C-alpha cells in the first residue's frame, strides 16, 4: 500500500474537490512533514479542517490518519532518491537516463506487487484453469499485453483465443459463455472500444478479469476481479509505458501459477511445442 500512495493521489484528478486537491499538493510537496506531523499540524499548514483531512485519508483507502502517516513514512524510507527515476534532465548522460528508465520500471513493479492479493490471484487462476475457453482482449497498446498473454498461455492445456483486430475481438467476445473466462486489459480502463467488449462479456455472463491502472475506472467497476498495474509518469515516458511492464508481469504471474496447477499437462504442451519449433531451425 505504501508504495502506491503517490500513484493513488495522481489518479483521477477530476475525482477530487478543491479542498482535497489542496491536500494532495501539500503531501506531494512536503511528504516528510506530512508523514511525521499530526493531523492538526497538517490542518494548520493547509488551512483544511481536521474533519476534512480525516475524510480524505479514508477516501484514498486508509482507516485512519495514523494509518496514512505510517504508510507515507514507510514510502519515504523505502523510495530511491528522486533523481534515480524522476524527470529526465537536459544534463543527463546516457548512463543516467538508462538508470532512470530501469528504476522507473522497477518502481512500477514494486508498486504493483504491493497491491497484488494472493487471494485474488488464486481466484483468477481457478477461473483460468477451469474455463472451457479463455479470451484475452486489449485495444491499442494494451493489445501487446493481451497477445503476450495469449502467447504464454498457448503453452498450457488451456484453450485460449486472442486477436489484434477489434471487430474480431467483438466476435470472439460474443461467442464466449458463462463456462468461459476473459481477461480484459486497459491502462486507463476508459477506452470506449474496450468497454464495449467488456459489456458484451457482461451481457453473456462471462466472468472476466481486468488488468488496469485505475481502480475507479469503468472497466474496473464492471470486472469480477481487478489487478492494478501501477506506475508513476515522468517526461518522455508516460505512466502507461511503465504500467505495461507491470501488466506483462501480472500476466506472467498468472501464467506461472496456472502452469503450477496443471504441471503434467503444461509440461507436455511445452515439450511438444519446443520439439516442433526446434524442428524449424537450421542446425
Secondary structure, 3 states (H helix, E strand, C coil): CHHHHHHHHHCCHHHCCHHHHHHHHHHHHCHHHHHHCCHHHHHHHHCCCHHHHHHHHHHCCCCCHHHHHHHHHHHHHHCCCHHHHCCCCCCCCHHHHHHHHHHHHHHHHHHHHHCCCHHHHHHHHHHHHHCCCEEEEECCCHHHHHHHHHHHHCCCCCCEECCCCHHHHHHHHHHCCCCCEEEEECCCCCCHHHHHHHHHHHHCCCEEEEEECCCCCHHHHHCCEEEECCCCCECCECHHHHHHHHHHHHHHHHHHHHHHHCHHHHHHHHHHHHHHHHHCCCC
